Amino acid sequence: MPEGILCNKQPIVTDEQLKLTLGDKSGKQYYAEMEQLEVDTDKLWSTIQNTMKSRLKTWLNICAKCGLCADSCFLYECNDRDPRQVPSAKIHATLGEIVKRKGKVDNAFMRKCMDIAWSWCTCCNRCGQFCPHGIDMGVMFSYTRGLLFSQGFVPWELKIGSGMHRVYKAQMDVTTEDWVDTCEWMADENSEEWPGLEIPVDKEDADIMYTLNAREAKHYPEDIAEAAILFHVAGENWTVPSEGWEQTSLTIFAGDWEGCKQQVLHVYDAIERLRPKRVVGTECGHAHRATVIEGPYWAGREDGQPPRPYIHYVEWLAEMLRTGRIKIDPAKRIKEPVTLQDSCNYVRNQGLKNITREIMSYLVEPGYFVEMAPNKEYNYCCGGGGGFNGIGKYRPQRNIALLKKREQILATGCKLVVAPCHNCWDAIRDLEEEYPIGIRWSFLKPLVIKMMIVPDHLKPQDEEGEEE
Amino acid sequence: MKKKILLATTGSPASFGAARVAFEMAKRYDAELLLFHVAGVPKKGFSYQEVNDVRSQETVQVDDDYMAWVEEELKNTYAKQLEECKNARIILATGLPHREILRAARDEDVDMIIMGAHSGDSSDIYSKGYPGSTLQRVAKAAKCPVMTVHRESASYMGGFSHIVFATDFSKQSESAFKYALSMAKEFDCEMTLFHALDITSKVLAQSDIEDKLITLRKRLRDVYGPKMGDFKNFEVDVWEGNPYVEIVKIARERMADLIVLAHNTRELDPEQARMGSTLEQVLLRANCPVVSVNRPDKV
C-alpha cells in the first residue's frame, strides 16, 4: 500500500479528513496503515538535498561521537544511561543513517526513526551547550521530524495537531466565532469584580496586541480573563485580534514546515492589520519560539524579527512590576518555599532567565525562593516538551521522562512550582498524577492577581460587606 | 416560574438529591430541563479525544460510541424521572467541569443551575491547578441562581412553604433578596429575613450582643422592609453565633424548604475558601436546597 486513508504523505487540510482521523480510536487504524506506508526514497533524498544546509551537514560530519553530550540528556539519564539514548547516537541512528544511505530506507526504519525523533528527544536543545563543537541535536531532530512528516511517519496526535492549524488556524477547533464569543464571555463574567474590564477585539493602533494558546479559549478561558485583568490594572491600551490570535504551533512539533509558515503568517497578518506598538504573547514556551524566535525565518522575514516587537509574557510582567504599574502587596508575598520551572523554549532559546527571577523577587518573600539544580539555561526539560506530552503512543516513555523533573523538584523541598509555560504546567500536573509528591503548580497570572494591590478607582464601587 | 433549568450531574449518588429537586421542579413548574454532564477532563495536554472519566477516573477515548454509552447510562440512571419529564434534553461535554457548566449555562441562557455540592473526591488532580471546587467556581461566576442540594434527605419533595433569606448586607445579597422575594411571592410562602451576627472571633459582653441584635434587626427592617411591597408574610430575625451554624439552625427551626443567600467570597483557593465560606458550610449542612445568587441578571 503506497498510502493509507489516514496515514499518508499529505497533511490534513480539510475538516472532513480531520474528523475522520480524529475518529480513529487511539490512532489504531492510523498506525496499522503506517506499517504499510511506502517510503518515497527518491523524494526523501531530493528533500534532503534541497533542505539540508551546510550547518547540519557539517554537524553530522564533525560529530566525533565523543559522548560528552551523554550526561546532558535527561532521557539518557532517566533510561538507565542506555547508550542508545546518547544524543549523538540517536541522531546518527536516524538522520545520519538516512543521509548515509542517500534516502534508501525502508518502512521499518522510518518507523524506528519516528519513535526516536518523538520519544527519545524533546528538542530541548540542552545537549548543544555541552558539545565541544556546539552541535545541537535538538535542532537536528527538529529537521529530522520534518523529513519524517513529509513521508507520513508522524505520531497520530501530531498529524491531527498540524491539521488543526491548517483547518482552524489554531491547535484546537476554536473558530473565530468561538474565540470572539469567549472574549465577550470572559469580560462579562468578570465585569462585576472588575468594573470597566474589557477584552477589546480588533482595536487598531493599540499599544499592545495579545496572542495566546488555543487551549485557553477551549478549556480554561479564565486565563484570558486573568490577562485582561492584569492589562486593565496596568492601564494598558490593548487588544486581541479576531483572527491570528493563536500563537502556538503544533506544526513545529509535528515537523510540518509549511504549516509552521502558514500559522505564523496568520499572526503576522494580524499585526500588520492592527498595527499595535508591540505584541505580548502568553505564558507559553513553544508559542514564543514558534512565533518570535523561529517564526520570522519561516515567514521569510529578512531581518529575522516579527513585524513589531514581540515579547514573552514574563517580559511584560517584569516591566509592569519594575515600573510599579502593577504593585505587589508585601503582606501577600509567597511565604513558603517556591521553585521556578525554566522553560527550554524561552529560557534556553532566548535567554529570558533573569527576567523570570526578577519577577520571583517581587512575588516571593526573601529567603523563600529555591532554585532547581541545575537551572536557567541548564535546566532540564519538564519531561513533556516537543509534543511528548500529547502523544498517546509514547505515554510510557513520557512517564519515565518525568522522573528527572520529579527528582529536581523533590530536591528543592518545595511544594509550590511556578511554571510559566503551558507545556511545563501540564507535565508537572501529570507528574503529580503519575507519581504523587504533594506539589501544587501555577502560572504567574493567578499568583499576581492574588497578590497585587488593586488601585481604589478600579475596585467595584459600593462593595459593602459584613457590617461587623 | 423559571423556564430553563440546567441540572449539572455526575450521574453518581452524590448528585441524586439535586436530580430529584431538578426533576420535581421541572415537572411542577413546566420548565425545560437540561441534563448536563461532563464526561471527562481531557488528558494529554488537553489535546484530542482522551479523557479521564469523571466517575471512574479511568482514561477513556471519547468517540461517538463512548458518548452514546454515557448518554445511555444517564438515561438509565434517571429512567423513571425522564419518563415523567417530557421536556428534557441531555447535553454532554468534555472539559473542566466548572467551565463547561458555565459555558452551557451561557449558551443555553438558563434560568437556574442545580447541582450537588461535590462529586466526591475533592483531591482530584485537575482541581489543584485550578483553584476552587466546581461549585465554588460555578456559584461565583454564574449569572443565574445556583441551587445546591447536598444530600438526598435535603431534597425537595413538593412546593415551597418557607424560605429563609440570609443576608450579610453585601451588594450581592441584594440580588439574592430579590430572588428570594420573587420566589416567596410566586409560591405564596412564608419568608424569614435573617442575619447572623458573627461572634466567633471576638469576646463580647452579653449586653453588647443584645444591643447589636437590636440594631441589626432594625437594619434588616430598614433595608428590606420598604422593598417588600405588598408581601406581608415575612418576619425578620437576627441570631448571634457562627453564621453558617445559625443559618442552618433557623432553617431547621422554621422548617424552611429553601435557603437563599449570596455567594460573595472572593477567595478561590480551596484551601482558603473551603472552610471559610459560609455558603459552602450552609449547603453541606442544610436540610433543604440552598440557592446562591451572585448577580442581578436572572432574578
Interface residues (C-beta under 8 A of the other chain):
Chain A: L22 G23 K25 S26 E157 I160 G161 Q171 M172 W185 D188 E189 E192 E193 R215 K218 H219 Y220 P221 E222 G384 N389 G390 I391 G392 R395 H422 N423 W425 D426 R429 E432 E433 R440 W441 S442 P446 K450 P460 D462 E463 E464 G465 E466 E467 E468
Chain B: P42 K44 G45 F46 S47 Y48 Q49 E50 Q61 D63 D64 G95 L96 R99 L102 R103 R106 I125 Y126 K128 G129 Y130 P131 A141 K143 D168 F169 S170 K171 L197 D198 K212 L216 R219 N264 R266 D269 R295
